[in-house]
Amino acid sequence: MGSPPRPGWFGFGFRGFGQALGSELGPRSSLYGPEPLVLEGSGERDPEKAQAAVIEVLQVRPSWSFSGFLTRDGGLLLSGSVSGQLPGCRDMLASEQHLLVLRMEAEGTPAEVQAWAAAPELGGEPLWTQQLLQQGSRESEPGSGPQTGGPLAPALLPLVPEPGWYVSPRQPFSRPLAPELKARQLVLGAEHALLLAGMGQVYTWGTGRHGQLGHGALEAELEPRQVEALQGLPMARVAAGGWHSLCVSEAGDLYVWGWNESGQLALPSRAIAEKEKTVAGASGPSSCSPEAEGPIVDGDGDPAQFISIQPFPALLDLPGGSEVSKASCGSRHTAVVTRDGELYTWGWGKYGQLGHKNTASLDCPQRVDYFTDNLLRVEAVICGPWNTYVYAVEEKTRLSSQLDRAPL
């Protein structure tokens, strides 16, 4: 029996291009359950020794065929179809064609955004550079940062608020924001963008053909438009998948909308229901539909309404009424962290990106038991298009801090 996993970053899902994902360094193109992240740059193949060695990862920025790792010493390490290193990096935005990097070589020097070609070996000169006259400051996520040993969460790209513009992984690399938009967070989907404004309002724009803008129609929006269905509900964060969207309220409620083809909205999916029916008949019921051996029905005995597109935000309840603190979306899967430090995932699971040690897709939230079974509290989740990275700490750390704060 092996030793329990150490706190730190874990990965699971697609790694067909050799991108660092977990400790198992064999030829498999996917990891179906969480494994501790090991970077080849550490020079150590043994997972336990490598984690003790080492390169301390503060943040992960995944694309489809490669991942970027921001390290405590300010470096950027690339793994997968694009490899190489860059010093003095504060954040990165990745696509299959370009890397956008926020760099500041030393404290007191001007910061700048650089665009690099996503070549197999990163080198030469950047394609494009824009210097920032004033660098915006951001608060670290609760429980993160050097003082606690957690991941530093700069969240500086794609949004750079003081100059009033944001960056994109495709040309044109920068676009201005309207001066009245006091932006707190901006995220990019495959064809759309979500912006969280200063008072908790949510704005969306881009292609809307899968309902991912949340305006009730499927038309495109060329400029940021407020999601009217969320007016009066202050939001704390937003996330964008390939063609779906979500936001988390300040109260910890989760709202989802957009494309539900693989159950990524945790709403009934016909494709998953039909597959579950086949599996149930052959090998017993599935975990999400424990009694389903025939057609899924609603409370009145009628066939359930399957949802392929949800054009308005829908309130989604997690099991046990858990409140959400963090959220991230892959191309067609979704992951959230609860305020109790548990991880739930759902949606497309072909490459193990849900972390349940199988390739099943799910249209309902399911807890990733690996972390609770190993007494780990999840503090951050970052979804790549077809994989997932998670940062977790020892559960006893949280219990100790609660005891320290308890009244005598």
C-alpha positions in Angstrom: 0.0 0.0 0.0 1.5 3.3 -1.1 1.9 6.5 1.0 -1.0 9.0 0.8 -0.6 11.8 -1.8 1.0 15.0 -0.7 -0.8 18.4 -1.0 -0.2 20.3 -4.2 -1.4 20.1 -7.8 -3.2 17.1 -9.3 -4.3 16.4 -12.9 -6.5 14.0 -14.8 -7.9 13.7 -18.4 -6.3 14.1 -21.8 -2.5 14.2 -22.2 -2.2 12.8 -25.8 0.6 15.3 -26.6 2.7 14.4 -23.5 1.6 17.5 -21.5 2.4 17.1 -17.8 -0.7 16.0 -16.0 0.0 13.4 -13.3 2.7 11.2 -11.8 2.2 8.3 -14.2 4.6 9.0 -17.0 3.8 6.0 -19.2 2.4 6.0 -22.8 -1.3 6.3 -21.9 -3.0 9.3 -23.6 -5.4 9.8 -20.7 -5.5 9.7 -16.9 -8.9 8.7 -15.6 -8.5 9.7 -12.0 -6.5 12.4 -10.1 -2.7 11.9 -9.8 -0.1 14.3 -8.3 1.4 16.6 -10.9 5.0 15.9 -11.8 6.9 18.2 -14.1 9.7 16.6 -16.2 11.8 19.7 -15.6 12.3 18.6 -12.0 14.6 15.8 -13.3 13.0 13.3 -10.9 10.8 10.5 -12.1 9.7 9.2 -8.6 6.5 11.2 -7.8 7.3 11.4 -4.1 10.8 12.6 -4.6 9.8 15.0 -7.4 7.2 16.7 -5.3 9.7 17.2 -2.5 12.4 18.5 -4.8 11.4 21.0 -6.7 9.6 23.3 -9.1 6.8 24.9 -7.2 3.8 25.6 -9.4 1.6 28.5 -8.5 -0.8 28.4 -11.4 -1.7 26.2 -14.4 -2.8 27.6 -17.8 -3.8 24.7 -20.1 -4.6 24.7 -23.8 -5.7 21.6 -25.8 -2.3 20.2 -26.7 0.0 21.8 -24.1 0.0 23.3 -20.7 1.8 26.3 -19.1 3.0 26.3 -15.5 3.7 29.5 -13.7 6.3 28.9 -11.0 7.2 30.7 -7.8 10.4 32.0 -9.1 8.5 33.9 -11.9 9.2 31.4 -14.7 6.9 29.9 -17.2 7.4 26.2 -18.1 5.6 24.8 -21.1 4.8 21.1 -21.6 3.3 19.2 -24.5 3.1 20.2 -28.2 4.8 23.5 -27.2 7.8 23.3 -24.9 10.3 25.8 -23.5 10.7 28.3 -20.7 10.4 32.0 -20.2 11.6 34.0 -17.2 9.8 36.9 -15.6 6.2 35.7 -16.3 3.3 36.8 -14.2 0.5 35.1 -16.2 -0.3 33.5 -19.6 -3.3 33.0 -21.9 -2.9 30.0 -24.3 -4.4 28.9 -27.6 -3.2 26.4 -30.2 -1.8 29.2 -32.3 -0.5 31.8 -29.9 0.7 32.4 -26.4 -0.1 35.7 -24.7 2.3 36.3 -21.8 2.3 39.0 -19.1 6.0 39.7 -18.3 7.9 41.8 -15.9 11.5 41.0 -15.7 12.2 42.6 -12.3 10.3 44.6 -9.7 10.1 48.2 -10.7 10.5 47.5 -14.4 7.6 48.1 -16.9 5.3 45.2 -17.4 4.3 44.2 -20.9 2.1 41.8 -22.7 3.8 39.7 -25.4 2.3 37.5 -28.1 4.4 34.4 -29.1 3.8 31.8 -31.8 2.8 28.4 -30.4 5.8 26.7 -32.0 7.1 23.3 -30.8 10.2 25.0 -29.3 9.5 28.4 -28.0 12.3 30.8 -29.0 13.2 33.9 -31.0 11.3 37.1 -30.5 7.7 37.8 -29.7 5.3 38.5 -32.5 3.8 41.5 -30.7 4.5 43.5 -27.6 2.5 46.2 -25.7 4.0 47.9 -22.7 1.7 48.7 -19.7 2.1 52.1 -18.3 0.5 51.1 -15.0 0.2 47.6 -13.7 -3.1 46.7 -12.0 -3.0 44.9 -8.7 -5.3 42.0 -7.9 -6.0 40.3 -4.6 -5.0 36.7 -4.3 -7.8 34.1 -3.9 -8.8 33.3 -0.3 -6.5 30.7 1.2 -3.9 31.1 -1.6 -0.5 32.9 -1.9 2.9 32.3 -0.5 1.9 32.8 3.1 -0.2 29.7 3.1 1.7 27.6 0.6 -1.2 27.7 -1.8 -1.3 28.7 -5.4 -0.9 32.3 -6.2 -3.8 33.3 -8.3 -2.9 36.5 -10.2 -5.8 36.3 -12.7 -4.2 39.1 -14.7 -5.0 37.8 -18.2 -7.0 38.2 -20.3 -8.0 41.4 -18.4 -5.7 44.3 -17.7 -8.0 46.9 -16.1 -6.0 50.2 -15.8 -5.2 50.6 -19.5 -8.9 49.7 -20.3 -8.3 46.8 -22.7 -8.3 43.0 -22.7 -6.2 40.5 -24.7 -7.4 37.7 -26.9 -5.5 34.5 -28.0 -6.3 35.4 -31.6 -5.6 38.5 -33.7 -6.4 41.3 -33.1 -4.6 40.6 -29.8 -6.1 43.5 -27.9 -9.4 45.4 -27.9 -10.6 48.3 -25.8 -13.4 48.0 -23.2 -16.0 50.7 -22.8 -14.9 53.1 -20.0 -18.1 52.5 -18.0 -17.3 48.8 -17.6 -15.4 48.5 -14.3 -14.2 45.0 -14.9 -13.3 42.5 -12.2 -13.0 39.3 -14.2 -13.1 38.4 -17.9 -13.1 34.9 -19.4 -13.0 33.6 -22.9 -14.9 30.7 -24.4 -14.4 29.2 -27.9 -16.6 31.9 -29.5 -17.8 34.1 -26.7 -16.7 36.2 -23.7 -18.1 36.8 -20.2 -17.2 39.9 -18.1 -17.9 40.3 -14.4 -18.4 44.0 -13.7 -17.6 45.9 -10.5 -21.0 45.6 -8.9 -21.4 41.9 -9.7 -23.2 42.4 -13.1 -22.5 39.9 -15.9 -21.9 40.9 -19.5 -21.6 38.6 -22.5 -20.8 39.0 -26.2 -19.7 37.0 -29.2 -21.4 34.1 -30.9 -24.7 33.0 -29.3 -25.8 30.1 -31.5 -25.6 27.6 -28.6 -27.3 29.9 -26.1 -24.0 30.7 -24.4 -24.7 34.4 -24.0 -27.7 33.9 -21.8 -29.9 36.5 -23.4 -32.7 34.0 -24.4 -31.9 34.1 -28.1 -29.3 32.5 -30.3 -28.1 35.7 -32.1 -24.5 37.1 -31.8 -23.7 40.2 -29.8 -20.9 42.4 -31.1 -20.6 44.5 -27.9 -20.9 43.5 -24.2 -24.5 43.2 -23.2 -25.7 42.7 -19.6 -27.4 39.4 -18.9 -30.8 40.8 -17.8 -31.9 37.5 -16.1 -29.2 38.0 -13.5 -30.0 41.7 -12.7 -30.2 42.3 -8.9 -28.1 39.1 -8.2 -24.5 40.2 -7.5 -22.1 37.6 -8.8 -18.6 36.8 -7.4 -17.1 35.0 -10.4 -17.8 33.8 -14.0 -16.5 30.9 -16.1 -16.7 30.0 -19.8 -16.6 26.6 -21.5 -16.3 26.0 -25.2 -20.0 26.8 -25.7 -21.4 27.1 -22.2 -21.2 29.6 -19.4 -21.7 29.8 -15.7 -21.5 32.2 -12.8 -21.3 32.0 -9.0 -23.2 34.4 -6.8 -21.8 36.0 -3.7 -24.1 33.7 -1.8 -22.6 30.6 -3.4 -25.4 29.8 -5.8 -24.5 28.5 -9.3 -26.1 29.6 -12.5 -25.6 27.8 -15.9 -26.6 28.3 -19.5 -25.6 27.5 -23.1 -24.9 24.1 -24.8 -25.8 20.9 -22.9 -24.9 18.3 -25.5 -22.7 16.3 -23.1 -24.6 17.2 -19.9 -22.1 20.1 -19.1 -24.9 22.1 -17.6 -26.0 19.3 -15.3 -29.4 19.3 -17.1 -31.0 16.2 -18.6 -29.1 15.1 -21.7 -30.7 12.7 -24.3 -27.4 11.3 -25.4 -26.4 10.4 -21.8 -29.8 9.0 -20.9 -29.8 6.7 -24.0 -26.4 5.5 -23.1 -27.3 5.0 -19.4 -30.3 2.9 -20.5 -28.1 0.6 -22.5 -25.5 0.3 -19.7 -28.2 -0.2 -17.1 -29.7 -3.1 -19.0 -26.3 -4.8 -19.4 -24.5 -4.1 -16.1 -26.7 -2.4 -13.6 -27.8 1.2 -13.1 -25.5 4.2 -13.4 -24.3 6.3 -10.5 -26.4 9.3 -11.7 -29.6 7.5 -12.3 -29.6 4.7 -9.7 -33.1 3.5 -10.6 -33.1 4.0 -14.3 -33.7 0.7 -16.2 -36.0 2.2 -18.7 -36.9 5.7 -20.1 -36.2 8.6 -17.7 -39.4 10.1 -16.4 -40.3 13.2 -14.4 -42.3 13.4 -11.2 -45.6 13.0 -13.0 -44.5 9.9 -14.9 -44.0 11.7 -18.2 -40.9 11.4 -20.2 -38.2 13.8 -19.0 -37.6 17.0 -20.9 -34.1 16.8 -22.5 -32.3 20.0 -22.9 -29.7 20.6 -25.6 -29.6 24.4 -25.3 -30.4 26.5 -22.3 -30.5 30.1 -23.5 -31.3 31.7 -20.1 -29.3 31.2 -16.8 -30.7 28.3 -14.8 -30.1 27.9 -11.0 -28.3 24.6 -10.3 -28.4 22.9 -6.9 -25.5 20.7 -5.9 -26.1 17.6 -3.8 -26.8 18.4 -0.1 -27.3 22.1 -1.0 -23.5 22.8 -1.1 -22.5 26.3 -1.7 -19.9 27.0 -4.5 -16.7 28.9 -4.1 -14.7 28.3 -7.3 -15.7 27.1 -10.8 -14.1 26.3 -14.1 -15.2 25.0 -17.5 -13.6 22.8 -20.1 -14.7 22.4 -23.7 -17.7 20.3 -22.7 -17.2 19.6 -19.0 -17.6 21.6 -15.8 -16.0 21.5 -12.3 -16.8 23.4 -9.1 -15.3 23.6 -5.7 -17.6 23.9 -2.7 -17.0 26.1 0.3 -16.4 22.9 2.2 -13.4 22.1 -0.1 -15.1 19.3 -2.1 -14.8 19.0 -5.9 -17.8 18.2 -8.1 -17.6 17.5 -11.9 -20.0 16.7 -14.7 -20.3 16.8 -18.5 -18.2 15.1 -21.2 -15.9 12.4 -19.7 -14.4 10.5 -22.6 -10.8 11.2 -21.5 -11.3 10.9 -17.8 -11.5 14.7 -17.4 -14.2 14.3 -14.7 -11.8 12.4 -12.4 -14.2 9.5 -11.5 -11.8 6.8 -12.8 -13.9 6.1 -15.9 -14.8 7.6 -19.2 -18.5 8.1 -18.5 -20.2 11.4 -19.2 -22.6 12.8 -16.6 -25.5 15.2 -16.7 -25.6 15.6 -12.9 -22.9 16.8 -10.4 -20.8 14.0 -8.9 -18.2 14.4 -6.2 -14.7 13.4 -6.9 -14.1 11.1 -4.0 -10.3 10.9 -4.4 -9.7 14.1 -2.5 -12.1 13.4 0.4 -10.8 9.8 0.7 -7.3 11.1 1.0 -8.2 13.9 3.5 -7.5 16.6 1.0 -9.3 19.9 0.8 -9.7 21.3 -2.7 -8.9 25.0 -3.0 -8.6 25.6 -6.8 -9.7 24.0 -10.1 -8.5 24.8 -13.6 -10.1 23.1 -16.6 -8.3 22.6 -19.8 -10.4 21.8 -22.9 -10.2 18.0 -22.3 -8.5 17.8 -18.9 -8.6 19.2 -15.4 -6.0 20.5 -12.8 -6.8 20.7 -9.1 -4.9 22.3 -6.2 -5.5 20.6 -2.8 -4.2 21.0 0.7 -4.3 18.7 3.8 -7.7 18.7 5.4 -6.1 19.0 8.9 -4.7 22.4 7.9 -8.2 23.7 7.7 -9.2 22.0 10.9 -6.2 23.5 12.7 -7.0 27.0 11.5 -10.6 26.6 12.7 -9.4 25.5 16.1 -7.0 28.5 16.2 -9.9 30.9 15.6 -12.3 29.2 18.0 -13.3 31.2 21.1 -11.8 30.1 24.4 
